[in-house]
Amino acid sequence: MRKIGEKLRTLRTRQKLTSRALGEILGVGNGHIIRIENGTKRPSIDLVAKIAQFFNVSTDQLIFDERELDDES
């Protein structure tokens, strides 16, 4: 089971995106992305929706620890 920040980092690195590039895509700063990935900040519902849409995953997969991402390495 993994937290949303760990899942976000996995999705971001699979796409070979930097935190800065992802932040620009999602309309937030790279520090915001880093804090989410490190678990020191929780994303808003709106940001969770944007992340899910961008990476084509369900919000359930991001939010709930027991919902893992498909094709995890």
N, CA, C and O atoms as a GROMACS GRO file, in nm:
protein
  292
    1MET      N    1   0.084  -0.118   0.000
    1MET     CA    2   0.000   0.000   0.000
    1MET      C    3   0.088   0.125   0.000
    1MET      O    4   0.188   0.133   0.072
    2ARG      N    5   0.050   0.221  -0.083
    2ARG     CA    6   0.133   0.340  -0.094
    2ARG      C    7   0.048   0.465  -0.084
    2ARG      O    8  -0.070   0.466  -0.122
    3LYS      N    9   0.107   0.566  -0.036
    3LYS     CA   10   0.041   0.696  -0.020
    3LYS      C   11   0.038   0.771  -0.152
    3LYS      O   12   0.110   0.738  -0.246
    4ILE      N   13  -0.047   0.872  -0.157
    4ILE     CA   14  -0.064   0.949  -0.281
    4ILE      C   15   0.067   1.010  -0.330
    4ILE      O   16   0.091   1.014  -0.451
    5GLY      N   17   0.150   1.058  -0.240
    5GLY     CA   18   0.278   1.117  -0.282
    5GLY      C   19   0.369   1.017  -0.350
    5GLY      O   20   0.433   1.049  -0.450
    6GLU      N   21   0.374   0.897  -0.296
    6GLU     CA   22   0.456   0.792  -0.358
    6GLU      C   23   0.400   0.754  -0.494
    6GLU      O   24   0.475   0.731  -0.589
    7LYS      N   25   0.268   0.749  -0.504
    7LYS     CA   26   0.205   0.717  -0.633
    7LYS      C   27   0.231   0.827  -0.734
    7LYS      O   28   0.258   0.800  -0.850
    8LEU      N   29   0.223   0.953  -0.689
    8LEU     CA   30   0.250   1.064  -0.779
    8LEU      C   31   0.393   1.058  -0.830
    8LEU      O   32   0.416   1.078  -0.949
    9ARG      N   33   0.488   1.031  -0.743
    9ARG     CA   34   0.628   1.021  -0.786
    9ARG      C   35   0.645   0.909  -0.889
    9ARG      O   36   0.716   0.926  -0.989
   10THR      N   37   0.580   0.795  -0.865
   10THR     CA   38   0.588   0.684  -0.960
   10THR      C   39   0.533   0.725  -1.096
   10THR      O   40   0.596   0.701  -1.199
   11LEU      N   41   0.416   0.787  -1.096
   11LEU     CA   42   0.355   0.830  -1.222
   11LEU      C   43   0.442   0.933  -1.293
   11LEU      O   44   0.461   0.926  -1.415
   12ARG      N   45   0.494   1.027  -1.218
   12ARG     CA   46   0.577   1.133  -1.276
   12ARG      C   47   0.705   1.076  -1.337
   12ARG      O   48   0.742   1.113  -1.448
   13THR      N   49   0.770   0.988  -1.266
   13THR     CA   50   0.896   0.933  -1.317
   13THR      C   51   0.874   0.838  -1.434
   13THR      O   52   0.959   0.828  -1.522
   14ARG      N   53   0.761   0.768  -1.435
   14ARG     CA   54   0.729   0.683  -1.550
   14ARG      C   55   0.720   0.765  -1.679
   14ARG      O   56   0.758   0.719  -1.786
   15GLN      N   57   0.670   0.887  -1.665
   15GLN     CA   58   0.656   0.976  -1.781
   15GLN      C   59   0.783   1.058  -1.805
   15GLN      O   60   0.788   1.140  -1.896
   16LYS      N   61   0.885   1.034  -1.723
   16LYS     CA   62   1.012   1.105  -1.733
   16LYS      C   63   0.994   1.257  -1.723
   16LYS      O   64   1.056   1.334  -1.797
   17LEU      N   65   0.909   1.297  -1.630
   17LEU     CA   66   0.883   1.438  -1.605
   17LEU      C   67   0.957   1.484  -1.480
   17LEU      O   68   0.969   1.409  -1.383
   18THR      N   69   1.006   1.604  -1.482
   18THR     CA   70   1.061   1.663  -1.360
   18THR      C   71   0.945   1.717  -1.278
   18THR      O   72   0.834   1.734  -1.329
   19SER      N   73   0.971   1.745  -1.152
   19SER     CA   74   0.867   1.805  -1.068
   19SER      C   75   0.829   1.943  -1.122
   19SER      O   76   0.713   1.984  -1.112
   20ARG      N   77   0.925   2.013  -1.177
   20ARG     CA   78   0.898   2.145  -1.235
   20ARG      C   79   0.806   2.134  -1.356
   20ARG      O   80   0.710   2.210  -1.369
   21ALA      N   81   0.834   2.038  -1.445
   21ALA     CA   82   0.750   2.020  -1.564
   21ALA      C   83   0.608   1.980  -1.526
   21ALA      O   84   0.511   2.031  -1.582
   22LEU      N   85   0.596   1.889  -1.430
   22LEU     CA   86   0.462   1.847  -1.387
   22LEU      C   87   0.389   1.962  -1.321
   22LEU      O   88   0.269   1.980  -1.343
   23GLY      N   89   0.459   2.040  -1.241
   23GLY     CA   90   0.398   2.156  -1.178
   23GLY      C   91   0.343   2.253  -1.280
   23GLY      O   92   0.234   2.308  -1.262
   24GLU      N   93   0.419   2.276  -1.386
   24GLU     CA   94   0.373   2.366  -1.492
   24GLU      C   95   0.248   2.311  -1.560
   24GLU      O   96   0.154   2.386  -1.588
   25ILE      N   97   0.246   2.182  -1.585
   25ILE     CA   98   0.131   2.118  -1.648
   25ILE      C   99   0.007   2.131  -1.560
   25ILE      O  100  -0.103   2.156  -1.609
   26LEU      N  101   0.026   2.112  -1.429
   26LEU     CA  102  -0.086   2.112  -1.336
   26LEU      C  103  -0.119   2.250  -1.281
   26LEU      O  104  -0.220   2.267  -1.212
   27GLY      N  105  -0.035   2.348  -1.310
   27GLY     CA  106  -0.060   2.484  -1.264
   27GLY      C  107  -0.019   2.511  -1.120
   27GLY      O  108  -0.078   2.596  -1.054
   28VAL      N  109   0.082   2.438  -1.073
   28VAL     CA  110   0.135   2.460  -0.938
   28VAL      C  111   0.288   2.465  -0.947
   28VAL      O  112   0.346   2.428  -1.049
   29GLY      N  113   0.352   2.511  -0.841
   29GLY     CA  114   0.497   2.516  -0.839
   29GLY      C  115   0.560   2.380  -0.817
   29GLY      O  116   0.496   2.289  -0.765
   30ASN      N  117   0.687   2.367  -0.856
   30ASN     CA  118   0.754   2.239  -0.836
   30ASN      C  119   0.771   2.208  -0.687
   30ASN      O  120   0.774   2.091  -0.650
   31GLY      N  121   0.781   2.309  -0.602
   31GLY     CA  122   0.790   2.285  -0.458
   31GLY      C  123   0.663   2.220  -0.406
   31GLY      O  124   0.668   2.137  -0.315
   32HIS      N  125   0.550   2.257  -0.463
   32HIS     CA  126   0.422   2.199  -0.424
   32HIS      C  127   0.422   2.050  -0.458
   32HIS      O  128   0.380   1.967  -0.376
   33ILE      N  129   0.468   2.015  -0.577
   33ILE     CA  130   0.477   1.875  -0.619
   33ILE      C  131   0.571   1.798  -0.527
   33ILE      O  132   0.539   1.688  -0.483
   34ILE      N  133   0.685   1.856  -0.497
   34ILE     CA  134   0.784   1.790  -0.411
   34ILE      C  135   0.726   1.765  -0.272
   34ILE      O  136   0.744   1.657  -0.216
   35ARG      N  137   0.655   1.863  -0.215
   35ARG     CA  138   0.596   1.845  -0.082
   35ARG      C  139   0.489   1.738  -0.083
   35ARG      O  140   0.476   1.663   0.015
   36ILE      N  141   0.412   1.727  -0.190
   36ILE     CA  142   0.312   1.619  -0.199
   36ILE      C  143   0.384   1.485  -0.205
   36ILE      O  144   0.347   1.391  -0.134
   37GLU      N  145   0.485   1.476  -0.289
   37GLU     CA  146   0.559   1.350  -0.303
   37GLU      C  147   0.628   1.310  -0.173
   37GLU      O  148   0.638   1.191  -0.143
   38ASN      N  149   0.674   1.407  -0.097
   38ASN     CA  150   0.741   1.377   0.030
   38ASN      C  151   0.644   1.354   0.145
   38ASN      O  152   0.685   1.314   0.254
   39GLY      N  153   0.516   1.378   0.121
   39GLY     CA  154   0.415   1.353   0.223
   39GLY      C  155   0.398   1.465   0.323
   39GLY      O  156   0.334   1.446   0.426
   40THR      N  157   0.454   1.582   0.295
   40THR     CA  158   0.439   1.694   0.388
   40THR      C  159   0.322   1.784   0.352
   40THR      O  160   0.289   1.875   0.428
   41LYS      N  161   0.261   1.760   0.237
   41LYS     CA  162   0.145   1.838   0.194
   41LYS      C  163   0.046   1.744   0.126
   41LYS      O  164   0.084   1.653   0.053
   42ARG      N  165  -0.083   1.769   0.153
   42ARG     CA  166  -0.188   1.693   0.085
   42ARG      C  167  -0.243   1.778  -0.029
   42ARG      O  168  -0.265   1.898  -0.013
   43PRO      N  169  -0.265   1.716  -0.144
   43PRO     CA  170  -0.319   1.792  -0.256
   43PRO      C  171  -0.468   1.820  -0.237
   43PRO      O  172  -0.538   1.744  -0.170
   44SER      N  173  -0.514   1.929  -0.296
   44SER     CA  174  -0.656   1.960  -0.292
   44SER      C  175  -0.732   1.860  -0.381
   44SER      O  176  -0.672   1.790  -0.463
   45ILE      N  177  -0.862   1.855  -0.362
   45ILE     CA  178  -0.946   1.768  -0.446
   45ILE      C  179  -0.930   1.807  -0.593
   45ILE      O  180  -0.922   1.720  -0.680
   46ASP      N  181  -0.927   1.937  -0.620
   46ASP     CA  182  -0.911   1.982  -0.759
   46ASP      C  183  -0.779   1.934  -0.819
   46ASP      O  184  -0.775   1.892  -0.935
   47LEU      N  185  -0.673   1.939  -0.739
   47LEU     CA  186  -0.543   1.894  -0.789
   47LEU      C  187  -0.542   1.742  -0.807
   47LEU      O  188  -0.483   1.693  -0.904
   48VAL      N  189  -0.604   1.669  -0.718
   48VAL     CA  190  -0.614   1.523  -0.734
   48VAL      C  191  -0.684   1.490  -0.865
   48VAL      O  192  -0.641   1.401  -0.939
   49ALA      N  193  -0.790   1.563  -0.895
   49ALA     CA  194  -0.863   1.541  -1.021
   49ALA      C  195  -0.775   1.571  -1.142
   49ALA      O  196  -0.778   1.497  -1.240
   50LYS      N  197  -0.698   1.679  -1.136
   50LYS     CA  198  -0.607   1.713  -1.245
   50LYS      C  199  -0.500   1.607  -1.264
   50LYS      O  200  -0.468   1.569  -1.377
   51ILE      N  201  -0.444   1.559  -1.153
   51ILE     CA  202  -0.342   1.454  -1.159
   51ILE      C  203  -0.399   1.328  -1.222
   51ILE      O  204  -0.338   1.269  -1.311
   52ALA      N  205  -0.516   1.287  -1.176
   52ALA     CA  206  -0.580   1.166  -1.228
   52ALA      C  207  -0.607   1.179  -1.377
   52ALA      O  208  -0.583   1.086  -1.454
   53GLN      N  209  -0.658   1.294  -1.417
   53GLN     CA  210  -0.689   1.315  -1.558
   53GLN      C  211  -0.561   1.314  -1.643
   53GLN      O  212  -0.556   1.250  -1.748
   54PHE      N  213  -0.459   1.384  -1.597
   54PHE     CA  214  -0.334   1.390  -1.674
   54PHE      C  215  -0.272   1.252  -1.691
   54PHE      O  216  -0.228   1.217  -1.801
   55PHE      N  217  -0.267   1.174  -1.584
   55PHE     CA  218  -0.202   1.043  -1.590
   55PHE      C  219  -0.298   0.930  -1.628
   55PHE      O  220  -0.258   0.814  -1.635
   56ASN      N  221  -0.424   0.965  -1.654
   56ASN     CA  222  -0.523   0.867  -1.696
   56ASN      C  223  -0.538   0.752  -1.596
   56ASN      O  224  -0.537   0.634  -1.632
   57VAL      N  225  -0.550   0.789  -1.468
   57VAL     CA  226  -0.578   0.692  -1.362
   57VAL      C  227  -0.701   0.742  -1.286
   57VAL      O  228  -0.740   0.858  -1.300
   58SER      N  229  -0.761   0.655  -1.207
   58SER     CA  230  -0.878   0.698  -1.130
   58SER      C  231  -0.833   0.772  -1.004
   58SER      O  232  -0.723   0.751  -0.952
   59THR      N  233  -0.921   0.858  -0.956
   59THR     CA  234  -0.891   0.926  -0.830
   59THR      C  235  -0.883   0.825  -0.716
   59THR      O  236  -0.806   0.844  -0.622
   60ASP      N  237  -0.961   0.718  -0.724
   60ASP     CA  238  -0.953   0.612  -0.622
   60ASP      C  239  -0.813   0.554  -0.614
   60ASP      O  240  -0.762   0.529  -0.505
   61GLN      N  241  -0.752   0.532  -0.729
   61GLN     CA  242  -0.616   0.476  -0.729
   61GLN      C  243  -0.517   0.570  -0.661
   61GLN      O  244  -0.422   0.524  -0.598
   62LEU      N  245  -0.539   0.698  -0.672
   62LEU     CA  246  -0.450   0.794  -0.609
   62LEU      C  247  -0.475   0.809  -0.459
   62LEU      O  248  -0.382   0.815  -0.380
   63ILE      N  249  -0.603   0.815  -0.422
   63ILE     CA  250  -0.640   0.850  -0.286
   63ILE      C  251  -0.630   0.733  -0.188
   63ILE      O  252  -0.575   0.747  -0.079
   64PHE      N  253  -0.684   0.619  -0.228
   64PHE     CA  254  -0.694   0.507  -0.134
   64PHE      C  255  -0.569   0.421  -0.137
   64PHE      O  256  -0.526   0.375  -0.243
   65ASP      N  257  -0.511   0.401  -0.019
   65ASP     CA  258  -0.387   0.324  -0.007
   65ASP      C  259  -0.398   0.185  -0.067
   65ASP      O  260  -0.302   0.134  -0.125
   66GLU      N  261  -0.515   0.124  -0.053
   66GLU     CA  262  -0.530  -0.014  -0.098
   66GLU      C  263  -0.546  -0.026  -0.250
   66GLU      O  264  -0.539  -0.137  -0.304
   67ARG      N  265  -0.566   0.084  -0.319
   67ARG     CA  266  -0.580   0.082  -0.466
   67ARG      C  267  -0.445   0.110  -0.527
   67ARG      O  268  -0.398   0.224  -0.525
   68GLU      N  269  -0.383   0.008  -0.580
   68GLU     CA  270  -0.251   0.025  -0.640
   68GLU      C  271  -0.264   0.069  -0.786
   68GLU      O  272  -0.370   0.057  -0.847
   69LEU      N  273  -0.156   0.121  -0.839
   69LEU     CA  274  -0.150   0.162  -0.978
   69LEU      C  275  -0.130   0.040  -1.065
   69LEU      O  276  -0.067  -0.058  -1.023
   70ASP      N  277  -0.183   0.044  -1.185
   70ASP     CA  278  -0.163  -0.066  -1.280
   70ASP      C  279  -0.018  -0.070  -1.326
   70ASP      O  280   0.048   0.033  -1.335
   71ASP      N  281   0.030  -0.191  -1.356
   71ASP     CA  282   0.164  -0.212  -1.411
   71ASP      C  283   0.274  -0.149  -1.326
   71ASP      O  284   0.365  -0.085  -1.380
   72GLU      N  285   0.266  -0.167  -1.196
   72GLU     CA  286   0.371  -0.111  -1.111
   72GLU      C  287   0.500  -0.187  -1.127
   72GLU      O  288   0.502  -0.309  -1.144
   73SER      N  289   0.608  -0.112  -1.122
   73SER     CA  290   0.741  -0.173  -1.132
   73SER      C  291   0.811  -0.163  -1.000
   73SER      O  292   0.925  -0.209  -0.987
   0.00000   0.00000   0.00000
